[in-house]
Amino acid sequence: MKKLLARFLPARPAVDPRSLRLPAAQPLDERPLARQRMVVVDLETSGLDLQRDQLLAIGAVVIEDGAIDFSQQFECTLCQPGHRAGASTLIHGIAPSAVAAGQAPDEALLAFMAFVDDSPLLAFHAPFDQHMLERALREELGYRLHHPFLDAAVLAPLLCPEAPPYRGLDEWLGHFRLQASERHHASADALATAELALILFSKARRQGLDNLADLQRQAQAWRRRQLSPSL
Amino acid sequence: MSSSAAGKTAVLQNIHGTMEFLRKYPPFNQMDSAQLAYLVEHCQLRFYAAGESIIKPGDGPVQHFYIVKQGQVVGERPHSARRGSETTFEIASGECFPLAALLGERATRTEHLAGEDTFCLLLGKDAFVRLFAQSAPFRDFALRGVSSLLDQVNQQVQLRAAENLGAQYSLDTPLRELAPQQPVACSADTPLRDAVRRMHEQHVGSIVIVDDQAQPNGIFTLRDLRRVVAAGESLEQPISALMTQRPFHLPPDASAFDAALAMTERHIAHVCLVEHERLVGVVSERDLFSLQRVDLVHLARTIRHAGRLETLVALRSDIRLLVERMLAHGASSTQITQLVTLLNDHTVCRVIELVLEELGDPGVPFSWLCFGSEGRREQTLHTDQDNGILFEAADAAEAERIRQRLLPYAKRINQLLAECGFALCRGNIMAGNPELCLSRREWTRRFSAFVREATPESLLGSSIYFDLRVVWGDEQGCAQLRRQLLAEVADNSLFQRLLAANALRHRPPLGRFRDFVVARKGAEKDTLDLKEEGLTPFVDGARLLALAHGVADSNTLRRFAELVRLRVIDAQDGAAYEEAYHFIQQTRLQLHQQQAAQGLPLTNRLDPDSLNHLDRRILRESFRQAQRLQASLALRYQL
């Protein structure tokens, strides 16, 4: 699907030599969750249009040794010169002045990918984040993102079949009485998502799914089941 | 990897958010931002599903300092008496563990489990050690956490008091630390003149006469010297002829409070310190006073020698002041109730003596009894009279005759005590009531009836009368009465069972979901009753077990101690009950003090929300101990 999409996308810009030094992604494997490093990411964008909207902020935390490691955090606002306040400004609360004061997108993205290292990524509604990040990396650095993404929005209903059919992050946070310190702030949402992920991994272990490869397989099967009746 | 910093402006949002969370709780609310940020940046956040073990004894030395971010952690230890395990504590959001194990570099002694789905922040040991070294509030908190929970609060209270008063001392100071280096002593054959010279040279008010093994045989004080000189005795005779024999002594690890209490009780100014039967020191009234400005010995003496009722009435306000100061000095509730009881006893004795002077000797010996909290030596300042008279009589006719002789005295004593601030008993449990001015035989019959009949009234009666002791007069009759009572209760398992049911009547005000149960409406809305709901379960439980196992003491804490010694209750349980009882009583005394300061009527009703976070938590734990005691009674008596 990803590859198919890529074929129809416009010609890619020249590869930025700095991106060549970034580590290559590790495929998902069967190491136990407790030994798996992964990066939980949340993006704030100027809107939900996958082709036109811009990446405004990246927040990420790391799950390592089965815990969220507070010494590894990524938080960055990107400078997007053409950006103006829009409807989504009210949601993420990033003022145009903050965007103007942000970091140059190429440097921010390089720093972020260095932070990610070779670890897989996890996000809530991951396809959106994955796509926005892929596009930004391609446009800014000519870099092809190969890192696998896990989607908490799929893992949650998969691992909690007893819960009501929630869709949004807020519903899941409410279900587990989790609270983001500041909702719609990329870092705070990433942390809340990571907390949700810890709960989900705890459930996964009990269901005998103690590695990301198995989890991803189950998640893909679950997605197919969800999609098939509507097709 | 370092805390990443692309476009880092100030503190990262998640660090900031976590700091804000922690700032709601001690000690984090007292730490400066840089230290708190350091703490958060070095944390892991970990999830534990309900029932999952967090740390356990088998894990080896503890490697992390844990802060509960969300959820609840419970401590489980194997149950002492039954199979399975029981929850010994609960740790809620913002609270930390396991400090003692971490500082002691050992494994935890209690398994910590997630009571529900729980997130904990884990701070690695290295970062913990660094914060411990650099942050005074964090260090204080960690050190306080090492002793038991309740000690934490006591230390906090005392630290606060010490800070406020700039004083370095406490009533708990061991006497060893107060006694001057070398006790001044001499042998029995020392001529008095030489002994007095040595006292003079050493600037002391007493000399202890010891044998070859340094065992104290007597004491001679400046007060004795006055008497000797006034009597024109020879200064050349050996001191053994003039000394006070068998001087009172305490072990050197007894507290300043013990010494002050002994001096007050015995009207002495010097206490020998004896260890392994050897004299190791002497503590004088002066040594205590240089330490303790709270002049309780003086106060007791003034009460004891008050010439007129007016003086006694006036002294009551001094007692109130003394208690206030003692609370401020960090005295424990046990010390305060003991002291109040002692001073009250002095007042009662003095009132009786004044009445005897006023009305003349009745010509019949009698003992003045007290019941209830006074009988248990657990009085606070706000107390009503619960008293009676016991005398010896050959038969019913003589008993009646003596009763009629003594009743006017009793009524007068009740009346004067009321003037001194001991409220008249609403239930008329007073010696002036003919039903409570009885011969020993009549008392015995009355108590037997309580045990035999087991009606609601007699159960209520037993909860008052069975905590009896003598305040004034001969103690023999009362001791005999008590012996008979203990024998009867021990033989009557039905009565024990009823007492047990009675002891379960007042349930500790704990809700199913951890919070306190408070009154829903009326003037008492949002409050709970510290005495009825908190203390009474302990008092009732201790009484039942004491009566059933032949324990003669009437004080709740001494009953627990004795029950532990007799192995009726487990030592750990005994200690837990004692701490809990102590804390509830302390909370009650502080409540009374606040009410008095605001000119409000004194009640035992407390709004738990008025307590700080730590106190609330400990109060909850204390009530839980009451629940445990009740559960053990229910099991023991199969209720």
Interface residues (C-beta under 8 A of the other chain):
Chain A: G59 V61 V62 D65 G66 A67 I68 D69 F70 S71 Q72 Q73 F74 E75 C76 T77 G102 Q103 E107 A108 A111 F112 F115 F176 R177 L178 A180 S181 E182 H185 S187 A188 A190 L191 A194 E195 L198 I199 F201 S202 K203 R206
Chain B: M1 S2 S3 S4 A6 G7 K8 L12 Q13 N14 I15 H16 G17 T18 E20 F21 V40 E41 H42 C43 Q44 L45 R46 F47 Y48 A49 E52 Q70 D117 F119 L122
